[in-house]
């Protein structure tokens, strides 16, 4: 069995991450929002979501019952997959490829700039110091100050 998802439901959904979608749920309500994420159970995360539902209105002068559509803003929604009846793509999301200023897309990551040792400034004569990438030492520092032992680095240290 192949491990790639080419042609599967997840790859079809993945191409619409960031788009505006309309989801009809089991109780006939519709949710319109920006599609952010999903999982293997079809649970979905929508942002800037609005809920639409039809309610029976009152009779007008002609005696005809007019349904009205109520709308309310929900914001960020996590929708359970077993409640989803249908999904429709309404259009591109607010940060589509045409309007995006930075390259990348969903899941694109950049380094935070941590983990690299910092070289001591040249004015210090190349002497390593605590806080400038030098390894901590136990006991008394060369200048007479006391240096604390290193902190634990996770489990079992």
C-alpha positions in Angstrom: 0.0 0.0 0.0 1.3 3.4 -0.9 2.0 6.0 1.8 1.4 9.0 -0.5 -1.9 10.9 -0.3 -2.0 11.8 -4.0 -5.7 11.5 -5.0 -7.0 11.0 -1.5 -9.5 13.2 0.4 -6.7 14.8 2.4 -4.8 16.0 -0.6 -8.0 17.4 -2.1 -8.8 19.3 1.1 -5.2 20.4 1.5 -5.3 22.4 -1.7 -8.2 24.5 -0.2 -6.5 25.4 3.1 -6.8 29.2 3.3 -9.9 29.4 1.1 -13.4 30.6 2.1 -15.6 27.6 2.4 -19.2 26.9 3.2 -20.0 23.8 5.3 -23.5 22.5 5.8 -23.9 20.6 9.0 -26.4 17.9 10.1 -29.0 20.3 11.6 -29.2 22.3 8.3 -27.1 25.2 9.5 -24.4 26.6 7.2 -21.0 27.9 8.3 -18.9 30.1 6.1 -15.3 30.8 7.1 -11.7 30.6 6.2 -10.5 26.9 6.1 -7.5 26.6 8.3 -6.9 22.9 9.2 -8.4 19.4 9.2 -7.5 15.9 10.4 -8.1 12.3 9.5 -11.6 12.4 11.1 -12.6 15.4 8.9 -12.7 17.7 12.0 -12.2 21.2 10.7 -10.9 24.5 11.9 -12.5 27.7 10.4 -11.6 31.3 11.2 -13.7 34.4 10.8 -16.8 32.1 10.7 -20.4 33.2 10.3 -23.3 30.9 10.9 -26.4 31.1 8.7 -29.7 29.4 9.6 -33.2 29.6 8.2 -36.1 30.2 10.5 -39.8 30.3 9.8 -41.1 33.8 9.8 -44.5 35.3 10.3 -47.2 35.5 7.7 -47.2 38.6 5.6 -50.3 40.6 4.5 -51.0 38.1 1.7 -51.0 35.2 4.2 -47.7 33.7 2.9 -45.2 32.4 5.4 -41.8 34.0 4.6 -38.6 32.2 5.8 -35.9 34.5 7.0 -32.2 33.8 7.2 -30.4 34.7 10.5 -26.7 35.3 10.6 -24.4 35.5 13.5 -20.6 35.9 13.8 -18.8 33.0 15.5 -15.1 33.7 14.9 -12.8 30.7 15.4 -14.7 27.3 15.1 -13.6 23.7 15.5 -16.2 21.6 13.8 -16.5 17.9 14.5 -16.3 15.8 11.3 -19.3 13.6 12.0 -21.6 16.6 11.8 -20.5 17.7 8.3 -22.9 17.0 5.4 -21.4 19.0 2.6 -18.4 21.3 1.8 -18.4 24.0 -0.9 -15.5 26.3 -1.8 -16.8 29.9 -1.9 -13.6 31.5 -3.1 -10.0 32.3 -2.3 -9.2 33.2 1.3 -8.1 36.6 2.5 -4.4 35.7 2.1 -4.5 34.0 -1.3 -1.3 33.6 -3.4 -2.1 36.8 -5.3 -2.3 39.0 -2.1 0.3 37.2 0.0 3.3 39.4 0.7 5.7 36.7 2.0 6.6 33.5 0.3 5.4 30.2 1.7 2.0 28.9 2.8 0.4 26.7 5.4 3.0 24.9 7.4 5.9 27.1 6.2 8.3 27.7 9.0 11.4 29.8 9.6 14.1 29.5 12.2 13.8 31.4 15.4 17.5 32.2 15.6 18.2 30.0 18.7 20.8 27.4 19.3 23.7 29.2 17.6 26.6 30.2 19.9 27.4 33.9 20.0 31.0 34.9 19.5 32.4 37.2 22.2 32.8 40.8 21.1 36.3 41.8 20.0 36.5 44.5 22.7 36.6 41.7 25.3 39.8 40.2 23.9 38.1 37.0 22.9 37.6 35.9 26.6 34.4 33.8 26.9 31.9 34.9 29.5 28.6 33.6 30.8 25.8 34.7 28.6 28.0 35.0 25.5 28.1 31.4 24.4 30.7 30.2 27.0 30.1 26.9 28.9 29.2 27.4 32.6 31.8 26.4 35.2 31.4 25.3 38.8 33.0 27.1 41.6 34.8 30.4 41.6 35.2 32.5 38.5 38.5 33.9 37.4 37.4 37.3 38.7 36.4 36.0 42.1 32.6 35.7 41.5 30.7 32.5 42.1 29.0 30.9 39.1 25.9 28.7 39.5 25.9 25.1 38.2 24.1 24.6 34.9 20.3 24.1 34.8 18.7 20.8 33.9 18.1 20.2 30.2 15.0 18.0 30.3 14.2 14.5 31.6 16.9 12.5 33.4 19.5 15.2 33.7 
